[in-house]
Amino acid sequence: MGDAHRVGVVGLGVISRAYLDTLAGRSAVRVTAVADLDASRSAAVAADLPGVRALTVEELLSSPDVDTVLNLTTPAAHAAIALGAIGHGKHVYGEKPLAATLADAHAVLDAAATADVGVGCAPDTVLGTGVQTARAAVASGSIGRPLFASAVMVTPGHERWHPHPDFYYTEGGGPLLDMGPYYLASLIHLLGPVRAVTGASSRLRAERVIGSGPRTGERIPVEVDSHVSGVLEHADGTLTTITTSFDGVATTAAPIEVHGERGTLALPDPNRFDGDVRLFELGGTQWRTLPPSAGYADGARGVGLLDFVAADDRRAPRANGELALHVLETMTALLRSSAEGRRIELTTSAQPPAPVPLTAAEEWGARTAPSPA
């Protein structure tokens, strides 16, 4: 593959360690710089990574030894960091959502097109064996023609475990914008793009209590709806009901079910790369677990970036900006539908990216060094 693709990481919060572990030692990529608003944090991370420099955010965005900026900031900062990187001629791969607003997301993709650079975006969990095995089963006709689907995400809220959960309950946060991308990206892989939505949402608690870390017991305000439900109309006529909530204690519902004329598929948590895909066939007597047949095996956060770097003229990146834009519009349209009390037709679309054959992560080059402890 020639010289390693150089990556600079902006934002060194909780999720950054998973990315750094995945990228460490890969011959296809090399992390060259890190940056965070907290200079002591970036210095500490760089000290554990040989050859990596701790820079300010602006220094990293303009650094000549960075090809792609890995944007792991909070959602409110996604667009500003992406636009800054694009302004310096760099590719961008970011955490979901693509931006906090649809207008900002359009601005990012428009700027990237003008600068002739690429934009990629999480989630990449949908490239693992869970969703991809289910996609292969749908494509092979295991359930016949898909008719409808359901998606359910219920938790009591991230303040139980996250030491600084404020952004989950401010503009750009909430259960749909936070967790919805995993479910919606999966549904688009399985059933294709969404043409229209109808939504409803609620906010029944004005504050939350932090449950871990140095701020344990502190109360934070809830500024966005914490329970969102809706109906998605896919382009082929298939309907999906979706529920995302920070208000429930637990659920026994499958994260995603796809119902067809001849069977039903039950998928694992799309926030994971793997898990059992189960099939119940018409006339059958029990669920049957399908062996993994597609997807990146042993995937972890950062696989989407490796896929992004490996893309070429023959295959577009699978975790791409156009898909992320369509996912974002689906979510913001659900929220707008709830606020306005009406069905909303979408203005964007995105075709499912190329399916992932059953592939080991070594596609991007064997590790040349162990991952950091």
C-alpha positions in Angstrom: 0.0 0.0 0.0 3.0 2.3 0.0 3.5 4.9 2.8 1.2 4.7 5.7 -1.7 7.1 5.7 -1.1 9.7 8.4 -3.9 10.4 10.9 -4.3 13.2 13.4 -6.8 12.8 16.2 -8.8 15.7 17.6 -10.7 15.0 20.8 -9.3 12.6 23.3 -12.4 11.7 25.4 -13.7 8.3 26.4 -14.1 6.9 22.9 -10.6 7.9 21.7 -8.8 4.9 23.4 -10.8 2.4 21.4 -9.8 4.1 18.1 -6.2 4.4 19.2 -6.1 0.7 20.1 -7.5 -0.3 16.7 -5.1 1.9 14.7 -2.0 1.2 16.7 0.7 -0.7 14.8 -1.2 -1.0 11.5 1.1 -0.7 8.5 -1.7 1.0 6.5 -2.1 3.9 8.9 0.0 5.9 11.3 -1.2 8.3 14.0 1.1 11.3 13.8 -0.5 13.9 16.1 -3.2 14.3 18.8 -5.0 17.4 20.0 -7.5 18.3 22.7 -8.8 21.5 24.3 -7.2 20.1 27.5 -3.5 20.3 26.6 -2.6 18.1 29.6 -4.8 15.3 28.1 -3.2 15.5 24.7 0.3 15.5 26.3 -0.5 12.4 28.3 -1.9 10.5 25.3 1.1 11.5 23.1 3.5 10.4 25.9 2.1 6.8 25.5 2.4 6.7 21.7 5.9 6.8 20.3 6.4 9.3 17.5 3.1 11.1 18.1 3.1 14.8 18.7 0.7 16.7 21.1 -0.5 19.8 19.2 -3.1 22.4 19.6 -6.2 21.9 17.6 -5.3 24.5 15.0 -1.7 23.2 14.7 -3.1 19.7 14.0 -5.6 20.9 11.4 -2.8 22.6 9.5 -0.1 20.1 10.1 1.7 18.9 6.9 2.1 15.4 8.4 -1.6 14.7 8.7 -3.6 13.3 5.8 -6.9 12.6 7.6 -8.3 14.2 10.7 -10.1 11.8 13.0 -12.7 14.0 14.6 -13.7 12.6 18.0 -15.0 15.8 19.5 -18.5 16.3 20.9 -21.4 16.6 18.4 -21.6 20.4 18.7 -18.0 20.7 17.5 -18.1 18.2 14.7 -18.8 20.7 11.9 -16.3 23.3 13.0 -13.5 20.8 13.2 -14.4 19.1 9.9 -14.6 22.4 8.1 -11.3 23.5 9.6 -9.6 20.3 8.4 -11.2 20.5 5.0 -10.0 24.1 4.7 -6.5 22.8 5.1 -7.0 20.2 2.3 -7.4 17.2 4.7 -9.8 14.3 4.6 -12.1 13.9 7.6 -13.4 10.9 9.4 -15.6 11.7 12.4 -17.7 10.2 15.1 -21.5 10.3 14.6 -23.5 12.3 14.0 -22.0 14.0 11.0 -22.9 17.4 12.5 -25.3 18.8 15.1 -27.6 20.2 12.4 -28.5 19.3 8.9 -27.4 22.7 7.6 -23.9 22.1 9.1 -23.7 18.6 7.6 -24.5 20.0 4.1 -21.8 22.6 4.6 -19.3 20.0 5.5 -20.0 17.8 2.4 -20.2 20.9 0.1 -16.8 22.1 1.4 -15.3 18.6 0.9 -16.6 18.4 -2.7 -15.1 21.8 -3.5 -11.7 20.9 -1.9 -11.8 17.4 -3.4 -11.3 15.6 -0.1 -13.2 12.7 1.4 -15.6 12.6 4.4 -16.3 9.5 6.4 -18.4 9.1 9.5 -19.2 6.5 12.1 -20.9 4.3 13.0 -18.7 1.5 11.7 -20.2 -1.2 13.9 -22.6 -1.8 11.0 -19.6 -3.2 9.0 -19.2 -6.0 11.5 -20.4 -9.6 11.3 -23.7 -8.8 13.1 -25.4 -6.5 10.6 -23.5 -7.8 7.6 -24.5 -11.4 8.2 -28.1 -10.2 8.5 -27.8 -8.2 5.3 -26.5 -11.2 3.5 -29.4 -13.3 4.7 -31.9 -10.7 3.5 -30.1 -10.5 0.1 -30.1 -14.3 -0.2 -33.9 -14.5 0.3 -33.8 -16.2 3.7 -36.9 -14.3 4.8 -38.4 -13.7 1.4 -39.5 -10.2 0.5 -39.0 -7.9 3.5 -42.3 -6.3 4.7 -41.6 -4.4 7.8 -39.0 -4.0 10.6 -38.6 -2.7 14.2 -35.8 -1.0 16.0 -35.7 -0.5 19.8 -33.1 1.2 22.0 -34.0 1.7 25.7 -31.6 2.7 28.5 -32.0 4.7 31.7 -29.5 7.3 30.3 -25.8 7.6 30.0 -25.4 9.7 33.1 -25.2 6.4 35.0 -21.7 5.7 33.7 -20.3 8.7 31.8 -18.5 11.2 34.1 -19.3 14.2 31.9 -22.7 13.4 30.3 -23.9 17.0 29.8 -23.7 16.9 26.0 -26.1 14.0 25.8 -28.9 16.3 27.1 -28.1 19.5 25.1 -28.6 20.5 21.5 -27.2 17.8 19.2 -27.8 15.2 21.9 -30.7 13.0 23.0 -31.3 9.3 22.5 -32.0 9.6 18.8 -29.0 11.7 17.7 -26.7 9.7 20.0 -27.8 6.1 19.4 -30.0 6.4 16.4 -27.1 6.3 13.9 -26.4 2.7 14.8 -29.9 1.6 14.2 -30.6 3.8 11.1 -27.4 2.9 9.4 -28.1 -0.7 10.0 -31.7 -0.3 8.6 -30.3 1.4 5.4 -27.8 -1.5 4.9 -30.7 -3.9 5.3 -33.7 -2.2 3.6 -32.3 0.8 1.7 -32.9 4.6 2.1 -35.8 6.3 3.8 -38.2 8.5 1.9 -40.4 9.9 4.7 -40.9 9.8 8.5 -43.5 10.5 11.1 -42.3 11.1 14.7 -43.3 11.7 18.3 -41.2 12.5 21.3 -41.3 13.5 24.9 -39.2 15.0 27.7 -40.6 14.1 31.1 -37.7 14.9 33.4 -36.1 18.3 33.6 -32.7 17.2 35.0 -30.5 14.1 35.4 -28.1 13.1 38.2 -24.5 12.1 37.3 -23.8 8.6 38.7 -20.0 8.3 38.4 -16.7 10.1 38.4 -15.7 13.4 40.2 -19.1 15.0 39.6 -21.2 12.2 41.1 -24.4 13.5 42.5 -24.4 16.7 40.4 -27.6 17.6 38.7 -27.6 18.6 35.0 -30.4 20.1 32.9 -32.2 18.2 30.2 -32.7 20.5 27.2 -33.7 17.9 24.5 -36.4 15.2 24.3 -35.2 12.0 25.9 -37.7 9.6 24.3 -38.3 9.5 20.5 -40.5 7.1 18.5 -41.3 7.1 14.8 -42.2 5.4 11.6 -39.8 5.2 8.7 -41.1 4.8 5.2 -38.3 3.2 3.1 -38.0 3.9 -0.6 -39.3 0.4 -1.5 -42.4 0.7 0.7 -41.1 -1.2 3.7 -42.0 0.3 7.0 -39.9 0.5 10.2 -41.0 1.5 13.6 -38.2 2.9 15.8 -38.0 3.8 19.5 -35.0 5.4 21.1 -35.2 6.3 24.8 -33.1 7.4 27.7 -36.2 7.0 29.9 -36.7 3.2 30.3 -35.0 0.8 32.7 -34.8 -2.3 30.4 -36.4 -4.1 27.5 -36.7 -7.6 26.1 -37.2 -6.4 22.6 -34.7 -7.4 19.9 -32.6 -4.4 18.9 -33.7 -4.9 15.3 -36.1 -7.3 13.7 -36.8 -7.6 10.0 -40.0 -9.4 9.0 -40.5 -11.0 5.6 -42.9 -13.1 3.7 -41.1 -16.3 4.7 -39.3 -15.5 7.9 -38.1 -13.1 10.6 -34.5 -12.1 11.4 -33.5 -10.9 14.8 -30.3 -8.8 14.9 -27.8 -8.2 17.8 -27.1 -4.8 19.3 -25.9 -2.6 16.3 -23.7 -0.7 18.8 -21.5 -3.9 18.7 -19.7 -5.4 15.7 -20.7 -9.0 16.3 -23.4 -11.0 18.1 -25.9 -13.7 17.1 -28.1 -13.2 14.1 -31.2 -15.4 14.5 -33.7 -16.7 11.9 -37.2 -18.0 12.4 -38.6 -19.5 9.2 -42.3 -19.7 8.3 -43.5 -23.2 9.4 -40.5 -23.6 11.7 -40.6 -24.3 15.4 -37.7 -22.4 16.8 -35.1 -19.7 16.2 -31.9 -20.8 14.4 -28.6 -18.9 14.9 -26.9 -18.2 11.6 -23.1 -18.6 11.4 -21.2 -15.3 10.5 -21.1 -15.1 6.8 -20.1 -11.5 6.1 -18.5 -8.5 7.8 -15.3 -7.5 9.3 -14.5 -10.2 11.9 -13.2 -9.0 15.3 -14.0 -5.4 14.4 -13.5 -2.5 16.8 -14.0 1.3 16.7 -11.8 2.5 13.9 -12.5 -0.2 11.4 -14.5 2.3 9.4 -11.5 4.6 9.2 -9.4 1.8 8.0 -12.0 1.0 5.4 -12.1 4.7 4.5 -8.4 4.8 3.9 -8.5 1.6 1.9 -11.2 2.8 -0.5 -10.2 3.6 -4.1 -11.8 4.1 -7.5 -13.2 0.6 -7.5 -15.0 0.9 -4.1 -16.2 3.9 -2.2 -15.8 4.2 1.6 -18.6 2.2 3.3 -18.9 4.6 6.3 -19.2 7.6 4.0 -20.5 11.1 4.3 -23.5 10.7 2.1 -24.8 7.9 4.2 -24.2 9.9 7.4 -26.0 12.9 5.9 -29.0 10.7 5.1 -29.0 9.2 8.6 -28.8 12.7 10.1 -31.7 14.0 8.0 -33.8 11.0 9.0 -33.2 11.8 12.6 -33.7 15.5 12.4 -36.9 15.0 10.3 -38.2 12.6 13.0 -37.6 15.4 15.6 -39.2 18.0 13.4 -42.1 15.8 12.6 -42.7 15.4 16.4 -42.5 19.2 16.9 -44.8 20.0 13.9 -47.2 17.0 14.2 -46.9 16.0 10.5 -45.3 13.5 8.1 -42.1 14.8 6.5 -40.6 13.7 3.2 -36.8 13.6 3.1 -34.7 15.6 0.6 -31.6 13.3 0.7 -31.0 9.6 -0.1 -28.2 7.2 0.1 -27.8 3.7 -1.4 -26.5 1.0 0.9 -22.7 0.8 0.5 -21.0 -2.2 -0.9 -21.5 -5.3 1.4 -18.6 -6.5 3.4 -17.4 -10.0 2.7 -16.3 -12.0 5.7 -12.9 -10.4 6.2 -10.2 -10.3 8.8 -9.0 -6.8 9.9 -5.6 -7.7 8.5 -6.9 -6.5 5.1 -5.4 -3.1 6.1 -2.0 -4.5 6.9 -0.7 -6.6 9.7 0.2 -4.9 13.0 3.8 -3.9 13.0 3.7 -3.3 16.7 1.5 -4.3 19.6 -1.4 -2.0 20.6 -0.6 0.2 23.5 -1.5 -1.1 27.0 
